[in-house]
Amino acid sequence: MTVQFGGKTKEAKLKDLYDDIATNEKEWLTFLDHPINIEFVFECLAVCHEYAIIQHDTYKDRDACLKALDIEKKLLDILQKQSAHFDEHQKGAFGNVEYKYDDFVFRNGLVVTIDGKSEVLRKIQLLKKLVRFEKKNNAPPGYGLHGYWKELREEMKERGMEIPHNIDEVDDKVIAEHMKVQRMKGTKRDDSKLSKDLIDFFEMDGTIVSHQKKKKIKDFVKGLTEEQAINMGNAFGNDMGGLSIKQKMEIRKEVGDDIDGYLRALGQMP
């Protein structure tokens, strides 16, 4: 049974609240950026976070999810700015909502897009932050990302690497390199999918890819190294993974009709 709130479903009511924040973002952020309005910031955060989850899990709408997360990050920045005025309850609440945001972004592969950086190292830094929070708050052994770090550490030890227990003592590049090896082992290359993704990419702006160009695309994909193929697969991803439509369009404009130019663009992708 669908719950009704004043003639509207809970989801519709949530959408109304979120739409108002998103449509009048500048006014809302100005209003909320004052110590007296701290509790309102927490409430708006909850609205944006729940809306982002619905867009991600229910509608598979990556761009709508990212927009909600973008506003949520701005609200977190306001709380960070106002943290000097927190009471004990608000300090704990802020830590929890920031953790929920970071955890959602990390687990759903949204790190690169949200932060506007292509470096895998940013993901490692976020992993460290999450593990640090869980450890500080006495999370049970194997819990959350702390458990994930334990698995990563065991895998690196099996590769003959000496890795400290404390993740903060491990160089970011060492973890990033292992995760890259992990990805290459667990990824089955599918050139037909990569070719289709690349054809779709070149048709984003309404361009019709000719049979001759399709053959050139297939030859291009066939000639990719394993690492390049993985990077391309990560960029296109699935319905919710990879780059956003906006990012793909930006790269599409940069590449033009030059397939070889796309190879250069691969280096800028996550």
C-alpha positions as CSV (number, residue, x, y, z in Angstrom):
1,M,0.0,0.0,0.0
2,T,1.3,3.5,-0.9
3,V,1.3,5.9,2.0
4,Q,-0.4,9.2,1.3
5,F,0.6,12.6,2.7
6,G,-2.0,15.3,2.2
7,G,-3.1,13.7,-1.1
8,K,0.5,12.9,-2.2
9,T,2.7,9.9,-1.7
10,K,5.8,10.2,0.5
11,E,8.0,10.2,-2.6
12,A,6.0,13.0,-4.3
13,K,6.2,15.1,-1.1
14,L,9.9,14.5,-0.9
15,K,10.3,15.5,-4.6
16,D,8.4,18.8,-3.9
17,L,10.7,19.6,-1.1
18,Y,13.8,18.7,-3.1
19,D,12.6,20.6,-6.2
20,D,12.1,23.7,-4.1
21,I,15.7,23.5,-2.8
22,A,17.2,22.8,-6.2
23,T,15.1,25.4,-8.1
24,N,15.9,28.1,-5.5
25,E,19.4,26.8,-4.6
26,K,21.1,30.2,-4.2
27,E,18.4,31.6,-1.9
28,W,18.3,28.4,0.2
29,L,22.1,28.3,0.6
30,T,22.1,32.0,1.6
31,F,19.4,31.4,4.2
32,L,21.0,28.3,5.6
33,D,24.5,29.8,5.9
34,H,23.8,31.2,9.4
35,P,24.4,29.6,12.8
36,I,20.7,30.1,13.8
37,N,19.6,27.9,10.9
38,I,21.8,24.8,11.6
39,E,18.8,22.5,12.3
40,F,17.3,23.5,9.0
41,V,20.5,22.5,7.2
42,F,20.3,19.0,8.8
43,E,16.7,18.7,7.5
44,C,17.6,19.8,4.0
45,L,20.5,17.4,4.0
46,A,18.1,14.5,4.8
47,V,15.9,15.6,1.9
48,C,18.7,15.7,-0.6
49,H,20.3,12.4,0.5
50,E,17.0,10.5,0.4
51,Y,16.2,12.0,-3.0
52,A,19.6,11.0,-4.3
53,I,19.1,7.4,-3.1
54,I,15.7,7.2,-4.8
55,Q,17.2,8.5,-8.1
56,H,20.0,6.0,-7.9
57,D,18.3,2.9,-6.6
58,T,14.8,3.3,-8.1
59,Y,15.1,5.3,-11.3
60,K,18.7,4.7,-12.2
61,D,19.0,8.4,-13.1
62,R,22.7,9.1,-12.6
63,D,22.5,12.8,-13.5
64,A,19.6,13.5,-11.1
65,C,21.4,11.6,-8.4
66,L,24.6,13.6,-8.9
67,K,22.7,16.9,-8.8
68,A,21.2,16.0,-5.4
69,L,24.6,14.9,-4.1
70,D,26.1,18.2,-5.3
71,I,23.6,20.2,-3.3
72,E,24.1,17.8,-0.3
73,K,27.9,18.5,-0.5
74,K,27.3,22.2,-0.4
75,L,25.1,21.8,2.7
76,L,27.8,19.7,4.4
77,D,30.3,22.5,3.6
78,I,27.9,24.9,5.4
79,L,27.8,22.6,8.4
80,Q,31.6,22.4,8.4
81,K,31.8,26.1,8.3
82,Q,29.3,26.5,11.2
83,S,30.8,23.6,13.3
84,A,32.2,26.0,15.9
85,H,28.6,26.6,17.0
86,F,27.7,22.9,17.4
87,D,26.5,21.4,20.6
88,E,27.5,17.8,21.5
89,H,24.5,16.3,19.8
90,Q,25.1,18.3,16.6
91,K,28.7,17.3,16.5
92,G,27.7,13.6,16.5
93,A,24.9,14.2,14.0
94,F,27.3,16.0,11.6
95,G,29.8,13.1,11.7
96,N,27.1,10.6,10.9
97,V,25.5,12.5,8.0
98,E,29.0,13.2,6.5
99,Y,29.8,9.5,6.8
100,K,26.5,8.5,5.1
101,Y,27.3,10.9,2.2
102,D,30.9,9.7,1.8
103,D,29.9,6.0,2.1
104,F,27.1,6.4,-0.5
105,V,29.5,8.2,-2.9
106,F,32.3,5.7,-2.4
107,R,30.2,2.5,-2.7
108,N,28.4,3.7,-5.9
109,G,31.4,4.8,-7.8
110,L,30.5,8.5,-7.7
111,V,33.8,9.8,-6.2
112,V,35.3,11.0,-9.4
113,T,32.2,12.8,-10.7
114,I,31.3,14.5,-7.5
115,D,34.8,15.8,-6.8
116,G,35.5,16.8,-10.4
117,K,38.8,14.9,-10.4
118,S,39.9,11.9,-12.5
119,E,42.5,10.6,-10.1
120,V,41.9,7.3,-8.5
121,L,43.8,8.6,-5.6
122,R,40.8,10.7,-4.5
123,K,38.9,7.5,-4.1
124,I,41.7,6.1,-1.9
125,Q,41.6,9.2,0.2
126,L,37.9,8.9,0.7
127,L,38.4,5.2,1.7
128,K,40.9,6.2,4.3
129,K,38.5,8.8,5.7
130,L,35.7,6.3,6.0
131,V,37.9,3.6,7.6
132,R,39.2,6.3,10.0
133,F,35.6,7.2,11.0
134,E,34.6,3.6,11.6
135,K,37.7,2.9,13.7
136,K,37.1,6.1,15.8
137,N,33.5,5.1,16.4
138,N,34.5,1.5,17.4
139,A,32.8,-0.2,14.5
140,P,32.6,-4.1,14.9
141,P,35.4,-6.1,13.2
142,G,34.6,-6.6,9.5
143,Y,32.1,-3.8,9.5
144,G,31.6,-1.5,6.5
145,L,34.7,-0.2,4.7
146,H,36.9,-1.3,7.6
147,G,36.1,-4.8,6.5
148,Y,36.8,-4.0,2.9
149,W,40.2,-2.6,3.9
150,K,41.0,-5.8,5.8
151,E,40.3,-7.8,2.7
152,L,42.4,-5.5,0.5
153,R,45.3,-5.8,3.0
154,E,45.1,-9.6,3.0
155,E,45.2,-9.6,-0.8
156,M,48.2,-7.4,-0.8
157,K,49.9,-9.6,1.7
158,E,49.2,-12.6,-0.5
159,R,51.1,-10.7,-3.3
160,G,54.1,-10.6,-0.9
161,M,53.7,-7.0,0.2
162,E,54.3,-5.8,3.8
163,I,51.2,-3.7,4.6
164,P,50.6,-2.0,8.0
165,H,47.3,-2.6,9.8
166,N,46.7,1.2,9.9
167,I,45.5,2.3,6.5
168,D,46.8,5.8,7.0
169,E,50.3,4.4,7.1
170,V,49.9,3.0,3.6
171,D,50.8,5.1,0.6
172,D,47.8,6.0,-1.5
173,K,49.5,4.9,-4.7
174,V,50.2,1.4,-3.3
175,I,46.5,0.9,-2.6
176,A,45.5,2.4,-6.0
177,E,47.9,0.1,-7.8
178,H,46.5,-3.0,-6.0
179,M,42.9,-2.0,-6.8
180,K,44.0,-1.6,-10.5
181,V,45.4,-5.1,-10.5
182,Q,42.2,-6.3,-8.8
183,R,40.1,-4.7,-11.5
184,M,42.2,-6.1,-14.3
185,K,41.9,-9.6,-12.9
186,G,38.1,-9.4,-12.3
187,T,37.2,-7.8,-15.6
188,K,36.3,-9.9,-18.6
189,R,36.9,-7.9,-21.8
190,D,33.9,-7.5,-24.1
191,D,35.0,-5.8,-27.3
192,S,31.5,-6.0,-28.8
193,K,30.1,-4.0,-25.9
194,L,33.0,-1.5,-26.0
195,S,32.4,-1.1,-29.8
196,K,28.7,-0.5,-29.3
197,D,29.4,2.0,-26.4
198,L,31.8,3.9,-28.6
199,I,29.4,4.0,-31.5
200,D,26.7,5.3,-29.2
201,F,29.2,7.9,-27.9
202,F,29.8,9.2,-31.4
203,E,26.0,9.3,-32.1
204,M,25.3,11.3,-28.9
205,D,24.9,14.6,-30.8
206,G,22.7,13.1,-33.5
207,T,25.6,12.1,-35.8
208,I,25.0,8.9,-37.8
209,V,28.0,6.6,-37.8
210,S,28.6,5.0,-41.2
211,H,29.4,1.3,-41.8
212,Q,32.9,2.3,-42.7
213,K,33.3,4.2,-39.4
214,K,31.8,1.4,-37.5
215,K,34.5,-0.9,-38.9
216,K,37.1,1.6,-37.9
217,I,35.7,1.7,-34.4
218,K,35.8,-2.1,-34.1
219,D,39.4,-2.1,-35.3
220,F,40.2,0.7,-32.8
221,V,38.7,-1.3,-29.9
222,K,40.5,-4.5,-31.0
223,G,43.8,-2.6,-30.8
224,L,43.3,-1.3,-27.3
225,T,45.6,-2.6,-24.5
226,E,44.0,-4.3,-21.6
227,E,44.4,-1.3,-19.4
228,Q,42.9,1.0,-22.1
229,A,39.9,-1.4,-22.5
230,I,39.4,-1.3,-18.7
231,N,39.5,2.5,-18.6
232,M,37.0,2.7,-21.4
233,G,34.7,0.1,-19.7
234,N,34.9,2.2,-16.5
235,A,34.1,5.4,-18.3
236,F,31.0,4.0,-20.1
237,G,30.1,1.7,-17.2
238,N,26.5,0.5,-16.9
239,D,23.2,2.4,-16.4
240,M,24.5,4.0,-13.2
241,G,28.3,3.7,-13.6
242,G,30.9,5.6,-15.6
243,L,30.7,9.2,-16.6
244,S,27.6,11.4,-16.6
245,I,25.9,12.4,-19.8
246,K,27.2,15.9,-19.4
247,Q,30.8,14.7,-19.1
248,K,30.5,12.4,-22.1
249,M,29.1,15.3,-24.1
250,E,32.1,17.5,-23.1
251,I,34.5,14.8,-24.2
252,R,32.4,14.2,-27.4
253,K,32.9,17.9,-28.3
254,E,36.6,17.7,-27.6
255,V,37.1,14.6,-29.7
256,G,34.9,15.6,-32.6
257,D,34.8,12.9,-35.3
258,D,38.4,11.7,-34.6
259,I,38.3,8.2,-33.2
260,D,42.1,8.3,-32.5
261,G,41.4,11.5,-30.5
262,Y,39.2,9.4,-28.2
263,L,42.3,7.3,-27.3
264,R,43.9,10.5,-26.0
265,A,40.7,11.3,-24.1
266,L,40.9,7.9,-22.4
267,G,43.8,9.3,-20.3
268,Q,41.5,11.9,-18.8
269,M,38.8,9.3,-17.8
270,P,38.4,7.6,-14.4
